[in-house]
């Protein structure tokens, strides 16, 4: 038998295909197990190692299904069986491809979420990541299902329309819950607030953020009360974050003294009071402003920065007391509000 006859023989061709794809699968397997891991170990992240570990076997199966596809083409099956076999193989390839995409996306979401949770000191990995995992899986499952239905020639127009209507109904029913969930995600991603921050809302409530959940954020007020704020409300509010850009915070004390006192002396007394406080910063420099000449006093404003916003209130209270005592010691009186009334005689 001539060489050309051997090559044209279907069984010989199948054997060649099996040998070629088996060799190729060995090369792929060696590359995935030996070559690529050696390269990924040099990277700073373990993300690529995790992805490689999970997709090793699926890729080998993917190569096997492609080999089967070629084998069935060589066999030249009867026309009646070709569509069925082709559809089955394409279905298996789609399922395998969808599985690999879901696995890779899950690993990326998990890795990204843990990094963000560490940076923001939030419960992102506990509260938000499971939601992201479910959403991504549902999306890729639906995409894979649509592809499979198209492979089998199913008209998906009605199905897509039905899913759209169902999605609209569910969206309207869960409008408030979904807005709170996405509001929480927005807060975490935007890094507007994080656990441990001291904030003040435009509604004047203030306190420390103790937890950022999936639907609500908990804030401990200065009265040691827990205020539960819907995430949608918080994400749409104007927030004053006392921990941004850093922990330093400004404190202001307004006070007045009797007319006749030297403003320079008042400034010196006020600034001398601050010198004993180690947590009051020299930069920015503490300042005493001559604000105005009031009805019964000349009014000043003492402004300074403390190194930690947590100590601003206690420091301010202590400075007020020391300032009062220092003014009294220097015979600088703090006047009572007075008003002189002149009565015209008839």
C-alpha positions as CSV (number, residue, x, y, z in Angstrom):
1,X,0.0,0.0,0.0
2,X,1.4,3.4,-1.0
3,X,2.1,6.1,1.6
4,X,-0.7,8.3,0.1
5,X,-3.1,5.4,0.7
6,X,-2.0,5.2,4.4
7,X,-2.5,9.0,4.8
8,X,-6.0,8.9,3.2
9,X,-7.1,6.1,5.4
10,X,-9.5,7.4,8.0
11,X,-8.2,5.3,10.8
12,X,-4.6,6.3,10.2
13,X,-5.8,9.9,10.2
14,X,-7.6,9.4,13.5
15,X,-4.5,7.8,14.9
16,X,-2.4,10.8,13.7
17,X,-4.8,13.2,15.2
18,X,-4.8,11.4,18.5
19,X,-1.0,11.3,18.6
20,X,-0.7,15.0,17.6
21,X,-3.3,16.2,20.2
22,X,-1.9,13.9,22.9
23,X,1.5,15.4,22.3
24,X,0.0,18.9,22.3
25,X,-1.8,18.2,25.5
26,X,1.4,17.0,27.1
27,X,3.1,20.2,26.0
28,X,0.2,22.3,27.4
29,X,0.2,20.3,30.6
30,X,4.0,20.7,31.0
31,X,3.7,24.4,30.3
32,X,0.9,24.9,32.8
33,X,2.6,22.8,35.5
34,X,6.2,23.7,35.1
35,X,7.0,26.7,32.8
36,X,4.2,29.2,33.8
37,X,4.4,28.5,37.6
38,X,8.1,29.3,37.4
39,X,7.3,32.7,35.9
40,X,4.3,33.5,38.2
41,X,6.4,32.9,41.3
42,X,8.5,35.9,40.3
43,X,5.4,38.2,40.4
44,X,4.4,40.1,43.6
45,X,0.8,38.8,43.6
46,X,-0.5,35.2,43.9
47,X,-3.4,36.0,41.7
48,X,-1.9,34.4,38.6
49,X,-0.9,31.3,40.7
50,X,-4.5,30.8,41.8
51,X,-5.9,31.2,38.3
52,X,-3.3,28.8,36.9
53,X,-4.1,26.2,39.6
54,X,-7.9,26.3,38.8
55,X,-7.8,26.3,35.0
56,X,-5.1,23.6,34.5
57,X,-7.5,20.6,34.2
58,X,-10.2,22.5,32.3
59,X,-7.7,23.6,29.6
60,X,-6.6,20.0,29.2
61,X,-10.2,18.9,28.7
62,X,-10.7,21.8,26.3
63,X,-7.9,20.4,24.1
64,X,-9.5,16.9,24.3
65,X,-12.8,18.2,23.1
66,X,-11.2,20.0,20.2
67,X,-9.4,16.7,19.3
68,X,-12.7,14.9,19.4
69,X,-14.2,17.5,17.1
70,X,-11.5,16.9,14.5
71,X,-11.8,13.1,14.9
72,X,-15.5,13.2,14.1
73,X,-14.9,15.3,11.1
74,X,-12.4,12.8,9.8
75,X,-14.8,9.9,10.4
76,X,-17.2,11.4,7.9
77,X,-20.3,10.4,9.8
78,X,-23.7,10.1,8.0
79,X,-25.3,13.4,7.3
80,X,-28.1,12.7,9.7
81,X,-25.6,12.4,12.7
82,X,-23.3,15.3,11.9
83,X,-25.5,18.2,13.3
84,X,-26.2,16.2,16.5
85,X,-22.5,15.3,17.1
86,X,-21.4,18.9,16.2
87,X,-24.0,20.4,18.6
88,X,-23.0,18.1,21.4
89,X,-19.3,18.9,21.1
90,X,-20.0,22.7,20.8
91,X,-22.3,22.4,23.9
92,X,-19.6,20.7,25.9
93,X,-17.0,23.3,24.8
94,X,-19.4,26.1,25.7
95,X,-20.0,24.6,29.2
96,X,-16.3,24.2,29.7
97,X,-15.5,27.7,28.5
98,X,-18.3,29.2,30.7
99,X,-17.0,27.3,33.7
100,X,-13.4,28.6,33.1
101,X,-14.6,32.2,32.8
102,X,-16.7,31.9,36.0
103,X,-13.7,30.4,37.9
104,X,-11.3,33.1,36.7
105,X,-13.7,35.9,37.5
106,X,-14.5,34.5,40.9
107,X,-10.7,34.4,41.7
108,X,-10.3,38.0,40.5
109,X,-13.3,39.3,42.5
110,X,-12.1,37.4,45.6
111,X,-8.5,38.7,45.3
112,X,-9.6,42.3,44.5
113,X,-12.2,42.3,47.3
114,X,-9.8,41.2,50.0
115,X,-7.3,43.8,48.9
116,X,-10.0,46.6,49.2
117,X,-11.3,45.2,52.5
118,X,-7.8,45.5,53.9
119,X,-7.3,49.0,52.6
120,X,-10.7,50.3,53.6
121,X,-11.0,48.3,56.9
122,X,-14.5,47.3,55.9
123,X,-16.5,44.1,55.7
124,X,-16.4,44.2,51.9
125,X,-15.1,40.6,51.7
126,X,-17.9,39.4,54.0
127,X,-20.9,41.5,52.8
128,X,-20.3,42.6,49.2
129,X,-18.1,39.8,47.7
130,X,-20.7,37.1,48.0
131,X,-23.1,39.4,46.1
132,X,-20.5,40.1,43.4
133,X,-19.8,36.3,43.1
134,X,-23.5,35.6,42.6
135,X,-24.1,38.4,40.1
136,X,-21.1,37.4,38.0
137,X,-22.1,33.7,38.0
138,X,-25.6,34.4,37.1
139,X,-24.5,36.7,34.2
140,X,-22.0,34.2,32.7
141,X,-24.5,31.3,33.3
142,X,-27.1,33.2,31.3
143,X,-24.6,34.1,28.6
144,X,-23.5,30.4,28.4
145,X,-27.2,29.2,28.3
146,X,-28.0,31.6,25.5
147,X,-25.0,30.4,23.4
148,X,-26.1,26.8,24.0
149,X,-29.7,27.5,23.0
150,X,-28.4,29.2,19.8
151,X,-26.3,26.2,19.1
152,X,-29.4,24.0,19.2
153,X,-31.3,26.5,17.0
154,X,-33.8,27.6,19.8
155,X,-35.4,31.0,19.3
156,X,-34.3,33.0,22.3
157,X,-36.2,36.2,21.5
158,X,-39.2,35.3,23.7
159,X,-36.9,34.1,26.5
160,X,-34.9,37.4,26.5
161,X,-38.1,39.4,26.5
162,X,-39.4,37.3,29.4
163,X,-36.2,37.7,31.4
164,X,-36.4,41.5,30.7
165,X,-39.9,41.7,32.1
166,X,-39.0,39.5,35.1
167,X,-35.9,41.7,35.8
168,X,-38.0,44.9,35.7
169,X,-40.6,43.5,38.1
170,X,-37.9,42.3,40.5
171,X,-36.0,45.6,40.2
172,X,-39.1,47.6,41.1
173,X,-40.0,45.3,44.0
174,X,-36.4,45.5,45.5
175,X,-35.8,49.1,44.6
176,X,-35.0,50.4,48.1
177,X,-32.9,47.3,49.0
178,X,-30.9,47.5,45.8
179,X,-30.3,51.2,46.2
180,X,-29.0,50.6,49.7
181,X,-26.8,47.7,48.5
182,X,-25.3,49.7,45.6
183,X,-25.0,52.8,47.9
184,X,-22.8,50.7,50.2
185,X,-20.7,49.4,47.4
186,X,-20.3,53.0,46.2
187,X,-19.2,54.2,49.6
188,X,-16.6,51.4,49.8
189,X,-15.3,51.9,46.3
190,X,-15.2,55.7,46.6
191,X,-13.5,55.4,50.0
192,X,-15.5,58.4,51.2
193,X,-15.8,56.8,54.6
194,X,-14.3,53.7,56.3
195,X,-14.5,52.0,59.7
196,X,-12.9,54.2,62.3
197,X,-13.6,57.5,60.5
198,X,-15.2,60.4,62.4
199,X,-17.9,62.1,60.3
200,X,-20.6,64.7,60.4
201,X,-23.6,64.5,58.1
202,X,-25.4,67.5,56.6
203,X,-28.2,66.7,59.1
204,X,-25.7,67.5,61.9
205,X,-25.5,63.9,63.2
206,X,-21.8,63.1,64.0
207,X,-19.8,60.2,65.3
208,X,-17.5,57.3,64.5
209,X,-18.1,54.8,61.8
210,X,-18.1,51.3,63.4
211,X,-19.4,49.2,60.6
212,X,-20.2,49.4,56.9
213,X,-22.7,46.6,56.0
214,X,-24.5,45.5,52.9
215,X,-27.6,47.6,53.5
216,X,-26.7,50.1,56.2
217,X,-23.8,51.8,58.0
218,X,-23.6,52.0,61.8
219,X,-22.2,55.2,63.4
220,X,-21.5,55.6,67.2
221,X,-22.4,59.1,68.3
222,X,-20.7,61.1,71.0
223,X,-23.6,60.1,73.3
224,X,-22.5,56.4,72.9
225,X,-25.6,55.7,70.8
226,X,-25.6,53.6,67.6
227,X,-27.1,55.4,64.6
228,X,-28.1,53.1,61.7
229,X,-28.0,54.9,58.4
230,X,-29.3,53.4,55.1
231,X,-26.4,53.3,52.7
232,X,-28.4,55.1,50.0
233,X,-29.0,58.0,52.4
234,X,-25.3,58.1,53.3
235,X,-24.1,57.9,49.8
236,X,-26.3,60.9,48.8
237,X,-25.4,63.0,51.8
238,X,-22.8,65.7,52.2
239,X,-20.3,64.2,54.6
240,X,-17.6,66.0,56.6
241,X,-14.9,63.5,57.3
242,X,-12.6,64.6,60.1
243,X,-10.1,62.0,59.3
244,X,-9.4,63.2,55.8
245,X,-6.9,64.0,54.6
246,X,-5.2,63.1,57.9
247,X,-6.0,62.8,61.7
248,X,-5.1,66.4,62.5
249,X,-8.1,68.6,63.4
250,X,-8.6,72.3,64.0
251,X,-10.1,73.6,67.2
252,X,-11.6,77.1,67.6
253,X,-12.3,79.0,70.9
254,X,-14.1,82.3,70.8
255,X,-13.8,84.6,73.8
256,X,-14.2,88.3,74.7
257,X,-12.5,90.6,77.2
258,X,-13.3,94.1,78.6
259,X,-12.7,97.2,76.7
260,X,-9.4,98.9,77.7
261,X,-7.3,95.7,77.5
262,X,-4.2,95.6,75.2
263,X,-5.0,93.2,72.3
264,X,-1.3,92.3,72.1
265,X,-1.3,91.2,75.7
266,X,-4.5,89.2,75.2
267,X,-2.9,87.4,72.3
268,X,0.3,86.6,74.3
269,X,-1.7,85.2,77.2
270,X,-3.8,83.0,74.9
271,X,-0.8,81.6,73.0
272,X,1.2,81.0,76.2
273,X,-1.7,78.7,77.4
274,X,-1.1,76.4,74.5
275,X,2.6,75.8,75.1
276,X,2.1,73.1,77.7
277,X,0.0,70.9,75.4
278,X,2.2,68.5,73.5
279,X,-0.6,67.3,71.2
280,X,-1.1,70.9,69.9
281,X,0.8,71.3,66.6
282,X,3.3,74.1,66.0
283,X,2.6,73.8,62.3
284,X,0.1,75.1,61.3
285,X,0.9,77.8,63.8
286,X,-1.7,78.6,66.5
287,X,-3.3,82.0,65.9
288,X,-5.3,84.6,67.8
289,X,-7.6,86.8,65.7
290,X,-9.0,90.1,66.8
291,X,-12.5,89.5,65.5
292,X,-14.6,92.5,66.4
293,X,-15.5,95.2,68.8
294,X,-18.7,94.0,70.3
295,X,-21.4,95.7,72.3
296,X,-19.8,95.0,75.6
297,X,-16.5,93.3,74.8
298,X,-13.6,93.1,72.3
299,X,-13.8,89.6,70.8
300,X,-11.0,87.2,69.9
301,X,-10.8,83.8,68.2
302,X,-8.1,81.3,69.3
303,X,-7.4,78.7,66.6
304,X,-5.1,75.7,66.8
305,X,-4.6,72.2,65.4
306,X,-4.4,69.0,67.5
307,X,-2.6,66.0,66.2
308,X,-5.5,63.6,66.6
309,X,-9.1,64.3,66.0
310,X,-10.0,61.9,68.8
311,X,-8.5,64.3,71.3
312,X,-9.9,67.5,69.9
313,X,-12.8,67.8,72.2
314,X,-11.0,67.0,75.5
315,X,-8.1,69.3,74.5
316,X,-10.4,72.1,73.6
317,X,-12.3,71.8,77.0
318,X,-9.0,71.8,78.9
319,X,-7.7,74.9,76.9
320,X,-10.9,76.8,77.7
321,X,-10.4,76.2,81.4
322,X,-6.7,77.1,81.3
323,X,-7.4,80.2,79.2
324,X,-10.0,81.4,81.7
325,X,-7.6,81.0,84.6
326,X,-4.8,82.7,82.7
327,X,-6.9,85.7,81.9
328,X,-8.0,86.1,85.5
329,X,-4.4,85.8,86.7
330,X,-3.4,88.6,84.3
331,X,-6.3,90.8,85.6
332,X,-7.9,90.6,82.2
333,X,-11.6,90.6,82.9
334,X,-14.3,88.8,80.9
335,X,-17.3,91.1,81.0
336,X,-20.9,90.3,81.5
337,X,-23.2,91.4,78.6
338,X,-24.4,94.9,79.6
339,X,-26.5,97.6,78.0
340,X,-26.7,101.2,79.2
341,X,-30.1,102.9,78.8
342,X,-30.5,106.7,78.8
343,X,-34.0,107.9,79.6
344,X,-35.0,111.4,78.4
345,X,-36.8,113.5,81.0
346,X,-40.0,115.1,80.0
